[in-house]
């Protein structure tokens, strides 16, 4: 972790997502070893950073890779899921043929063992860290769900699938009909008002059934952990990418089934997307329903990383936007990684590694704006991915934004009616009045600089040719004051 912490410092990262694996925490049943946990916490304290542990329990990327040996070996007590009745073996994924097996969400013994281990982990974190609060949140499982089919076909799953849909779930979905995915809403409209999963949900029955039972499993684990130490909890999703269930881990907290998760897993505070797709902004938009705060545990380190960091914080007030594998930021991507992450090879920026110095500059600027605002305050942003020509409304006046070729962002903190702090990267900003009675606009002052101990310190006063066009390619933090007049 030494190299990772060094790189985090260079990039201006203040919190790391780090794995904590069931297999190393409980190598023998009932025997716990938290040596690695303590070491991670100690490292974070030494660096002045924080941690969000990722609990790799029954699931990691839809599989049971990090379950202990004693769990994996006992296939009778801790039975495996059956994507095909009687079978739990190799499937074809979107990327390659791979051996696949995972524990079943319907196995009560697995759920109890997972919950007990997670509870013990959380109790230890409380004992070791409650005063310092180095650990600020925890992710429960990782990209949970079932690959290869829309639902598990083990005997317990078959029996449950033939039962009535819980009335509480049905009522919750009906109460949130306006946020449901179109195909789910249509299936409910065509289905019965009560009955079995197939009778009520028709074509989406298997997906919703698997989602409900997966979320209930995670709820049991999360609730046990919160009883021991009530930190904020997260659950992350391998995105569905518009594919049929089973071509992604069915049951995970994708945006299209967030309503099911909200009902079935109330102990999970934040539902999170892992975003490697070109439609980054659309995914973010889809996750801020149902009062869900945006947090991104994983995203790519290509040339859009820095603008996306600024946009998610300023526009969506995101709690995190975490570049996966940040230690390698700036290094070339392999073609396999590009395919795995779903990169659009027609966009050069998605095949170009992010410049670490650019990312560090944006991270530093956003940290300054956040601190100056005392939180998110009056912050917003526009990003090049949403179009070359955009408008950033600041109340009494507006920034007309024109982006250059390649990734860019403009983030703003509105400080007063006539003043704002702007982070500009690869864009030209033109002030314009929003007041029809005061249609003209003049630039009263423009400075670049930084906040030091919460106070703006000017480095340069800009004017003349420097302000004829507010155009900056490299990330630049400005204090701008305008006059709107008749």
Secondary structure, DSSP 4 states (H G I P E B T S, - for coil): -HHHHHHHHHHT--EEEEEEEHHHH-SBTTB---HHHHHHHHHHHHHT-EEEEEEEEEEETTB-TTS-HHHHH-TTTSPBP-SBTTB---EE-SS-EE----B-TT-HHHHHHHHHHHHHHHHHHHHHHTTT--EEEEEEEES-SBSSSSS--SHHHHHHHTSBPPHHHHHHHHHTGGGS-HHHHHHHHHS-SSSBHHHHHGGGHHHHHHHHHHHHHHHHHHHHHHHH---EEEEEEE--TTPPTTSS-BTS--GGGHHHHHHH-TT--EEEEEE-SS-HHHHHHHTS-TTPPPEEEEE--BTTHHHHHHHHHHHH--SEEEETTGGGTTSPPPHHHHHHTT--TTSGGGGSBPPHHHHHHHHHHHHHHHHHHTSS-SEEEEEGGG-SEEEEE-SSEEEEEEE-SS--EEEEEEEETTEEEEEEESEEEEEEE--TTS-EEEEEEEEEEEEETTEEEEEEE--THHHHSEEESS-EEEEEEEEEE-
